[in-house]
Amino acid sequence: MGETVIATLRNPEHLPHILVVDDQADNRELLEIVLKHDGYFVTSAEGGLAALASIRDLPPDLVLVDLMMPGMNGYEVATAITGDVANEHIVVILFSALNSRDVKTRATQAGARECFEKPMSSKELCARLSTHLPH
């Protein structure tokens, strides 16, 4: 089964738009709930290819990408997004259960602005994201 883009609705209120990329449906749903509650317009994709298609259709302000995914991992997704001049306005943030200097260094090399460690409280997540987005 191919990757699908989830919730590709337009943003009628022009809220800051976050694209959540995670292969785990439960993680996507939880992040959507938290981020929508904090006032963001949220779309999601179940993997890297779906994320890239979603970005072409409805460019987000920020992409929150899980590091460990089948197919394209988070580093590859970040590299694909930031390597395209059409996406220069998009902030990419990776999130991972792995926490090491190597992970953070590789994330930066791939073009990610930051690499968040998970799990993270919803309050901390929203506070940290707000430093990268108008709200």
C-alpha positions in Angstrom: 0.0 0.0 0.0 1.4 3.4 -0.9 1.7 6.4 1.4 -1.3 8.7 1.7 -1.6 12.3 2.5 -4.0 12.9 5.3 -6.1 16.0 5.9 -5.1 18.0 2.8 -7.7 20.7 3.5 -7.1 24.3 2.8 -6.3 26.8 5.6 -9.2 29.3 5.5 -8.1 31.2 8.6 -4.5 31.5 7.5 -3.2 30.1 10.7 0.5 29.0 10.9 0.5 25.6 9.1 2.3 22.6 10.5 2.8 19.4 8.6 3.2 16.4 10.9 5.1 13.4 9.3 5.0 10.1 11.2 4.4 6.6 10.1 2.5 5.9 13.3 -1.2 7.0 13.1 -1.6 7.3 16.9 1.4 9.8 17.0 0.0 11.8 14.1 -3.4 12.0 15.7 -2.1 13.0 19.1 0.2 15.7 17.6 -2.7 17.0 15.5 -5.0 17.4 18.6 -2.3 19.1 20.6 -1.2 21.5 17.8 -4.8 22.4 16.7 -5.6 23.1 20.3 -2.7 25.5 20.4 -4.0 27.4 17.4 -2.2 25.9 14.4 -3.6 24.6 11.2 -2.3 21.0 11.0 -2.0 18.5 8.2 -0.3 15.2 8.3 1.4 12.5 6.2 2.3 8.9 7.0 5.8 9.1 5.4 8.4 11.0 3.5 6.9 10.6 0.0 3.5 11.6 1.2 5.0 14.6 2.9 6.8 15.8 -0.2 3.5 15.5 -2.2 1.7 17.4 0.5 4.3 20.2 0.5 3.8 20.6 -3.3 0.1 20.8 -2.8 -0.2 22.9 0.3 3.2 24.3 1.5 3.4 24.4 5.3 5.3 26.9 7.5 6.9 24.1 9.5 7.3 20.4 9.1 7.6 18.2 12.2 9.2 14.9 11.0 9.7 11.7 13.0 13.3 10.4 12.5 12.7 6.7 12.5 10.3 5.8 9.6 10.4 3.1 7.0 11.2 4.1 3.4 12.5 7.7 3.8 13.8 8.4 7.3 13.6 11.8 8.9 17.1 12.8 7.7 16.2 12.0 4.1 12.9 13.9 4.4 14.7 17.0 5.8 17.3 16.9 3.1 14.7 16.6 0.4 12.7 19.6 1.8 15.6 21.9 2.5 17.4 21.0 -0.7 14.6 22.5 -2.8 14.9 26.3 -3.2 11.1 26.4 -3.4 10.9 25.4 0.2 13.4 27.9 1.6 10.7 29.4 3.9 9.8 26.0 5.5 11.2 25.2 8.9 12.0 21.6 9.4 12.2 20.0 12.8 13.0 16.4 13.5 11.8 14.5 16.5 13.1 11.2 17.8 13.3 8.9 20.8 17.0 8.7 20.1 19.0 11.4 22.0 22.7 11.8 21.1 25.0 14.5 19.8 25.3 12.4 16.6 21.5 12.5 16.0 21.4 16.3 16.5 24.4 16.8 14.3 23.0 14.7 11.5 19.7 16.5 11.8 21.4 19.9 11.4 23.5 18.6 8.5 20.2 17.4 6.8 18.8 21.0 7.1 16.7 20.6 10.2 16.5 23.6 12.4 16.3 21.5 15.5 15.9 17.9 16.7 13.4 17.4 19.6 13.6 14.5 21.9 10.4 12.5 22.5 8.4 12.0 24.5 7.9 15.7 25.2 5.1 17.4 27.1 2.5 19.1 24.9 3.2 22.4 26.7 6.9 22.2 26.0 6.3 21.1 22.3 4.1 24.1 21.7 6.4 26.5 23.5 9.4 25.3 21.4 7.5 25.4 18.1 6.2 28.9 18.8 9.8 30.2 18.7 9.9 29.1 15.0 6.4 30.3 13.9 4.3 33.4 14.1 1.3 32.8 16.4 
